[in-house]
């Protein structure tokens, strides 16, 4: 019987993770299948107990269970503990170990595009939820100077309070989310990252952007971590302003690549994964990172 790697979340019908993870499994001809385990909030403990089966290699954890799985697993690595969220579990002889590869996925997508040129540069991160936390931690490790702006200022303050211990002097601050503050910050930023849900397909704010187009500097790199749609309103505006753009599909694939490496100990076949992701999105031949 084939071994299993599970995707645990709800709903999972639109997820493209099965497409690109199975591509990675097949690249190495592993006798394994990547399966969706759609899980109701009340069933998380039972699902994780099933994951302890020797036949299960591990899992990806997605919305809405990234935080709620933590009490039911045996150990959590330092980064995932700091972030308070797990997106990858490895089953090691019945012991479940939790990791968070979102930040690594973000950074790898960014480095592919910039060649690492963001060190010492200034970044504006919009949002203060779980995704923003992973991105901010990754940027701090990449030695970027980060300003976090969020609609609910208290949440940005809390993010800074929790992560300031990982920042150097003057490396991390929270800012108010008003036009004059955003205008001032964005003009000085080499990198602007959207970590909010604004612009996401099927959301209330589909086709919206938090940053007025005239505040996007042409010298900036604009990264929207939303994968669907591939080109959000923010990225459309950024392109029109002459800024470089990175979409969320590359981050999605790279966080999955890091998970694959944790499960198997083998280098992820990133090109095969990117090709499968493109195919699953119905966009063969489209460039994922920048343009
Ligand atoms: P995730 O875990 O994916 O980061 P989340 O924790 O729900 O998701 O965070 C969503 C982020 O999008 C938050 O920063 C949220 O701002 P608030 O903290 O003020 O709620 C932001 N967001 C969602 N809708 C928004 C909107 N219409 N305008 C501004 N920010 C919005």
Boltz pocket constraint, residues with backbone or C-beta under 6 A from the ligand:
constraints:
  - pocket:
      binder: B
      contacts: [[A, 126], [A, 127], [A, 128], [A, 129], [A, 130], [A, 131], [A, 132], [A, 150], [A, 151], [A, 152], [A, 155], [A, 195], [A, 196], [A, 197], [A, 198], [A, 205], [A, 210]]
      max_distance: 6.0
